[in-house]
Amino acid sequence: MSNTAKEKSRFQENLIFMDDQTWLWKLVSGEMKTLNLEHVRLKADTPVRYSWERLKHAGRIVIHWEARTRPGGAIVEEILEVQPNFDVGERIIILTTNPTHEDVVYFSELGVRRIVRMRNRDKDLISSAREIATHLSSLPVTDRIEQTWRRILFAIDTLPDTPPAEMLAKVEDSVRKLKTEEFTARYLDALGSIDNFKENHASAVKHWHAALDKNPNYFRSYNNLIKFYRKRGKPSEALGLMQKMHELNKANVSRLVGMGEVQLELHDTVKAEFYFNSALDRDAYCSGALNGLAEIRFHQGNLEESRRLLSRSNLAYKTAANLNKTGIELVKGNRYQDALEHYTRAQYVLPMQDKGPMLFYNIALCYFRWGRQSMAKEFVRIALIKEPNYKKASKLYDQIKIKTGDAVSTGDTEAYEEIA
């Protein structure tokens, strides 16, 4: 058996995210034992991202929606952040004790289909136990058309940014074979995505809006339009759609973060801060909101607060990339002193693991372009200590030796390293 197979076999238990709700745990654990299913209980605030290599092999993931330390919606959203194509509908079971209309919309947005309403009364507990057992033991969907649709949507979601023509044609052919007499929102949305990959942008937008005409609550089309407008530098259009969705469900954490990010693009830090704080009110562990607030504080000069926020974030590397990009732009404008001051502040606020070799490489290159070779040499050495096989840093080191007369010229100086 391969190591991968052994790992999957070892970790293929069922997971239960909940706080200290004894009656809930007793009920779910009891059904797991009856069905001879291995299971592990995790606190609701267990970080998903850092444990994903283990969690991704879980059979079913049971989540208490109203958990106190972290709401169920935030857990599902983090799972989707780490693996956007995770089969939420099949593998996640939600236990909810008091669902609201907004929760129902939230379930739909997330793609959750296995939902058990719980009541701590003897008669209701028996009914809930049966329902939980059904979800735990039921086989995956066997409807062939539904299976085909799921495979196609997975294929669309995993296409590269510029897919080969033959790959895209194959996906499109599969979609068109599923055409019904009357167009469905799902069919129109898929055509929109294919048009977008073909760069037929007007047709893509038309198809996505047609999908929403068919089903005003087809959230996939909303999200496709939002991504489309944001990618093409149209933040106002994206924000309008986000606000429309927000009216239906104010609890979606990732959308609150997205609205904050768009407000930053529109240079309104007050509104951006409001949305980031709103996201943290719903999920104190939201890395996107922590990053957003950290960048606001950084540019306000509040480095201590920025550093504190980033120390709590699991995605601080994204802020590192943004700060690095700002430094690159300053250097391109020959503002070397400003760039170095910016990089110095960035080094202070970023967690140790996010002070990567690219940051030190760009500091070295800034000094090099400014004609300060000794400082350039010190920082490129740090970059190489962090990443000994860093080719651009090695070439820059050679260029510095040429400038200082320690070596023979071998080529031009390197360009700035931009983090994707």
CORTA-V426263 format. One record per backbone hydrogen bond with DSSP energy under -0.5 kcal/mol. CO is the residue of the C=O (numbers start at 1). NH is the residue of the N-H. If there is no record, write none. Layout:
CO;NH
CO;NH
This chain:
2;6
3;7
4;8
5;9
6;10
7;11
8;12
9;12
11;13
13;59
14;40
15;62
16;18
16;42
17;64
19;21
20;22
21;25
22;26
23;27
24;28
25;29
26;30
27;31
28;32
29;33
30;34
31;35
32;37
33;36
36;38
38;14
40;16
42;18
43;46
47;51
48;51
49;52
51;54
51;55
52;56
54;57
55;58
60;15
60;62
61;93
62;17
63;65
63;95
64;67
65;72
71;74
71;75
72;76
73;77
74;78
75;79
76;80
77;81
78;82
79;83
83;86
86;88
87;91
88;92
91;61
92;114
93;63
94;96
94;116
95;65
96;118
100;104
101;105
102;106
103;107
104;108
105;109
106;110
107;111
107;112
113;115
114;94
116;96
116;118
119;121
121;125
122;126
123;127
124;128
125;129
126;130
127;131
128;132
129;133
130;134
131;135
132;136
133;137
134;138
143;147
144;148
145;149
146;150
147;151
148;152
149;153
150;154
151;155
152;156
153;157
154;158
156;159
160;163
164;168
165;169
166;170
167;171
168;172
169;173
170;174
171;175
172;176
173;177
175;178
176;179
184;188
185;189
186;190
187;191
188;192
189;193
190;194
191;195
192;196
193;197
194;198
195;200
196;199
199;201
200;204
201;205
202;206
203;207
204;208
205;209
206;210
207;211
208;212
209;213
210;214
211;215
215;218
217;219
218;221
218;222
219;223
220;224
221;225
222;226
223;227
224;228
225;229
226;230
227;231
228;232
229;234
230;233
234;238
235;239
236;240
237;241
238;242
239;243
240;244
241;245
242;246
243;247
244;248
245;248
245;249
249;252
251;253
252;256
253;257
254;258
255;259
256;260
257;261
258;262
259;263
260;264
261;265
262;266
263;268
264;267
267;269
268;272
269;273
270;274
271;275
272;276
273;277
274;278
275;279
276;280
277;281
278;282
279;283
282;71
283;286
285;287
286;290
287;291
288;292
289;293
290;294
291;295
292;296
293;297
294;298
295;299
296;300
297;301
297;302
298;301
301;303
302;306
303;307
304;308
305;309
306;310
307;311
308;312
309;312
310;313
315;318
315;319
316;320
317;321
318;322
319;323
320;324
321;325
322;326
323;327
324;328
325;329
326;330
327;331
328;332
329;333
330;335
331;334
334;336
335;339
336;340
337;341
338;342
339;343
340;344
341;345
342;346
343;347
344;348
345;349
346;350
351;354
352;355
354;356
356;359
356;360
357;361
358;362
359;363
360;364
361;365
362;366
363;367
364;368
365;369
366;370
367;371
367;372
368;371
371;373
372;376
373;377
374;378
375;379
376;380
377;381
378;382
379;383
380;384
381;385
382;386
383;387
387;390
389;391
390;394
391;395
392;396
393;397
394;398
395;399
396;400
397;401
398;402
399;403
400;404
401;406
401;407
402;405
416;418
